[in-house]
């Protein structure tokens, strides 16, 4: 019985840190816009200039 209690205690201590540390728990203000993500992809070379401008126009409509 003490073993189960010990496991439960450990889970109750660790679980909140895992939940609140996850990216899903980001507040609305911390999220990047789609245009920001697009700019980052362009800066990293994942997309070329033509694709960047095309997708940016689609997002800004």
Order of alpha helices (4+ residues) and beta strands (2+ residues): alpha-alpha-alpha
